[in-house]
């Protein structure tokens, strides 16, 4: 793979723009991309500018947007711009990081119009209707987008699939609720992503049991396979799954949970 490393070194890094400076993800991603001396450095991209955004009616957004914007500017030399249109004119690709899923559709519109590839951090949107419209705009403009929780790619979750043909799975994660976002959009998405990572596509029906301290959601997949997700709001939190396979049963504990966007 030496040739690949050489190719990356010869290419100009992709210029990355960030929309939304109200989550710790923006500083974490910028460090990964911009700190070329860091042990976890990811070459090939560099964050060059950001648009603050922010939602005044979500405390975890309003209280953090200025602090993270300041860190991006002062520590990493990221330019703070006053509009998404201005950002799109300066970058090759976009990370949409706004912690609030409700403005994602409107924030993504000018990005699709500019035909800039875009990663949309979870939650993808604040409603199913908006999520479908994002997918439609992507197709209409011919501009790829991607959205996922990092839990989908946790090493322990990936390795948990090494049991032969997967017959079923039980995933769990924190599932804090937020009054502006429906059901599991806000935080339960992490464990749902883990379940889909293991089970794959093809869920045909869903039932849910709700209580103050937890949700248990059962999905029936094509072929009669069953997958469940337990979202916790009481007691100790963690991320993980148990996989039931043709060759064995394997459990994994990914990490202790934090309700930190």
C-alpha positions in Angstrom: 0.0 0.0 0.0 3.1 2.3 -0.2 1.9 3.5 -3.6 -1.4 4.7 -2.0 0.4 6.6 0.7 2.5 8.2 -2.0 -0.5 9.1 -4.1 -2.1 10.8 -1.0 1.1 12.7 -0.3 1.2 14.1 -3.9 -2.4 15.2 -4.0 -3.7 18.5 -2.6 -5.9 17.7 0.5 -9.7 18.1 0.0 -10.9 21.3 1.6 -13.6 20.5 4.2 -16.3 22.9 5.5 -18.2 22.3 8.7 -21.8 23.4 9.2 -22.8 23.7 12.9 -20.3 24.3 15.7 -22.4 23.1 18.6 -21.0 19.6 19.1 -17.7 18.1 20.3 -17.6 16.2 17.0 -16.4 19.4 15.2 -13.2 19.7 17.2 -12.6 15.9 17.2 -13.0 15.6 13.4 -10.9 18.7 12.8 -8.1 17.3 15.0 -8.2 14.0 13.1 -8.0 15.8 9.7 -5.7 18.8 10.5 -3.2 17.5 13.0 -0.7 15.8 10.7 1.5 14.9 13.7 -1.3 13.2 15.6 -1.2 9.4 16.0 -4.7 9.1 14.6 -4.3 11.6 11.8 -6.4 10.9 8.7 -4.6 12.3 5.6 -6.3 13.6 2.4 -8.6 16.2 3.9 -8.3 19.5 5.8 -11.0 21.6 7.6 -10.7 25.1 6.3 -13.9 26.9 7.3 -17.1 26.6 9.3 -20.5 28.1 9.7 -21.7 28.4 13.3 -25.4 27.7 13.1 -26.9 26.7 16.4 -30.4 26.3 17.8 -31.5 28.7 20.6 -34.2 26.3 21.9 -31.9 23.4 22.6 -29.6 24.1 25.5 -26.9 21.7 24.4 -26.7 23.6 21.1 -27.0 27.2 22.3 -24.5 26.9 25.2 -21.7 25.4 23.1 -21.8 26.9 19.6 -19.5 29.9 20.4 -17.0 27.9 22.4 -16.4 25.3 19.7 -16.3 28.0 17.0 -13.6 29.8 19.0 -11.6 26.6 19.4 -11.8 25.9 15.7 -10.6 29.4 14.8 -7.9 29.8 17.4 -6.5 26.3 17.7 -6.8 25.1 14.1 -7.0 28.2 12.0 -10.4 27.5 10.7 -12.2 30.5 9.0 -15.6 31.2 10.4 -18.0 32.3 7.6 -21.4 34.0 7.9 -23.4 31.8 5.5 -23.6 28.3 4.1 -23.3 29.7 0.5 -20.0 31.3 1.4 -18.8 28.1 2.9 -19.7 26.1 -0.2 -17.7 28.5 -2.4 -14.6 27.7 -0.4 -14.7 23.9 0.1 -14.7 20.6 -1.8 -16.8 18.6 0.7 -19.0 19.3 3.7 -19.5 17.9 7.2 -23.0 18.9 8.5 -22.5 18.7 12.2 -25.4 20.7 13.7 -26.5 18.8 16.8 -30.2 19.6 16.1 -31.6 17.5 13.3 -34.5 19.8 12.5 -32.4 22.3 10.4 -30.5 19.6 8.6 -32.8 19.7 5.5 -32.5 23.5 5.0 -28.8 23.5 5.8 -28.2 20.7 3.2 -30.2 22.3 0.4 -27.5 24.8 -0.6 -24.9 22.1 -0.3 -26.7 19.9 -2.7 -27.3 22.9 -5.0 -23.5 23.5 -5.0 -23.0 19.7 -5.7 -20.7 19.3 -2.8 -20.5 15.8 -1.3 -21.9 15.9 2.3 -21.7 13.9 5.5 -24.7 14.5 7.7 -24.1 13.6 11.3 -26.8 11.9 13.3 -29.7 12.5 13.6 -30.1 12.6 9.8 -33.1 14.9 10.2 -35.8 15.9 12.7 -38.6 13.9 10.9 -39.0 11.1 8.4 -40.4 13.6 5.9 -37.3 15.7 6.0 -35.1 12.6 5.8 -36.9 11.5 2.6 -36.5 15.0 1.1 -32.7 14.9 1.8 -32.5 11.6 -0.1 -34.6 13.1 -2.9 -32.4 16.2 -3.2 -29.3 14.0 -3.3 -30.7 11.9 -6.1 -32.0 15.0 -8.0 -28.7 16.8 -7.8 -26.5 13.7 -8.4 -24.6 14.5 -5.2 -23.8 11.7 -2.8 -24.5 12.0 0.9 -23.8 9.8 3.9 -25.1 9.6 7.5 -24.3 7.2 10.3 -23.5 6.8 13.9 -19.9 5.8 14.6 -21.3 2.8 16.7 -22.0 1.1 13.4 -18.3 0.8 12.9 -17.1 0.0 16.4 -14.5 -2.8 16.2 -16.4 -4.9 18.8 -19.7 -4.5 16.8 -18.0 -5.5 13.6 -16.3 -8.5 15.2 -19.6 -9.6 16.8 -20.8 -10.6 13.3 -18.2 -13.4 13.1 -20.7 -16.2 14.0 -21.6 -17.6 10.6 -25.1 -16.9 9.2 -26.7 -14.4 11.6 -30.1 -15.5 12.9 -30.8 -12.6 15.2 -29.3 -10.0 17.5 -30.0 -7.8 20.5 -28.4 -4.4 20.6 -28.4 -1.7 23.4 -27.3 1.9 23.9 -28.4 5.0 25.7 -31.7 6.5 24.3 -32.1 9.9 25.9 -35.1 11.7 24.6 -35.4 15.3 23.3 -38.8 17.0 23.1 -38.1 18.5 19.6 -37.2 15.1 18.1 -39.4 12.0 17.7 -38.8 8.7 19.4 -35.3 7.4 19.0 -34.0 10.1 16.6 -32.1 12.0 19.3 -29.9 9.3 20.9 -31.4 5.9 20.4 -30.1 6.0 16.8 -26.7 4.7 18.1 -28.0 1.3 19.2 -30.4 1.1 16.2 -27.3 1.6 13.9 -25.5 -1.2 15.7 -28.5 -3.5 15.2 -28.6 -2.7 11.5 -24.9 -3.1 11.1 -25.3 -6.7 12.4 -28.7 -7.6 10.8 -28.3 -5.8 7.5 -31.2 -4.4 5.5 -34.6 -6.1 5.2 -36.5 -5.1 8.4 -40.2 -5.6 7.5 -42.1 -4.7 10.7 -41.5 -3.1 14.0 -43.1 -3.2 17.5 -42.1 -1.1 20.5 -42.6 -1.2 24.3 -42.1 2.2 26.0 -41.5 3.0 29.6 -40.0 6.0 31.4 -36.6 4.4 31.8 -36.3 2.4 28.6 -37.6 1.5 25.2 -37.5 -2.0 23.8 -38.0 -2.2 20.0 -38.4 -5.5 18.1 -37.9 -5.8 14.4 -38.8 -8.7 12.2 -36.5 -9.1 9.2 -37.0 -10.9 5.9 -36.9 -14.6 6.4 -38.2 -14.5 9.9 -35.1 -13.2 11.6 -35.7 -11.1 14.7 -33.6 -8.2 16.0 -34.2 -6.2 19.1 -32.9 -2.8 20.5 -33.0 -1.8 24.1 -32.6 1.9 24.6 -31.8 2.9 28.2 -32.6 6.1 30.2 -32.0 4.7 33.7 -29.1 3.0 35.4 -25.7 2.5 33.9 -25.4 3.1 30.2 -23.2 1.3 27.6 -23.2 0.3 23.9 -23.1 -3.3 22.8 -24.9 -6.3 21.3 -25.4 -10.0 21.4 -25.4 -11.8 18.1 -27.1 -15.2 17.6 -25.5 -17.1 14.7 -25.5 -20.4 13.0 -22.0 -21.2 14.5 -22.3 -19.6 17.9 -23.5 -16.7 20.1 -21.2 -13.7 20.7 -21.6 -10.7 23.0 -19.8 -7.5 22.9 -19.6 -4.4 25.1 -18.4 -1.5 22.9 -17.9 1.2 25.5 -19.5 2.9 28.4 -22.2 5.3 27.3 -22.1 9.1 27.4 -25.0 11.3 26.6 -22.7 13.8 24.9 -23.4 15.3 21.5 
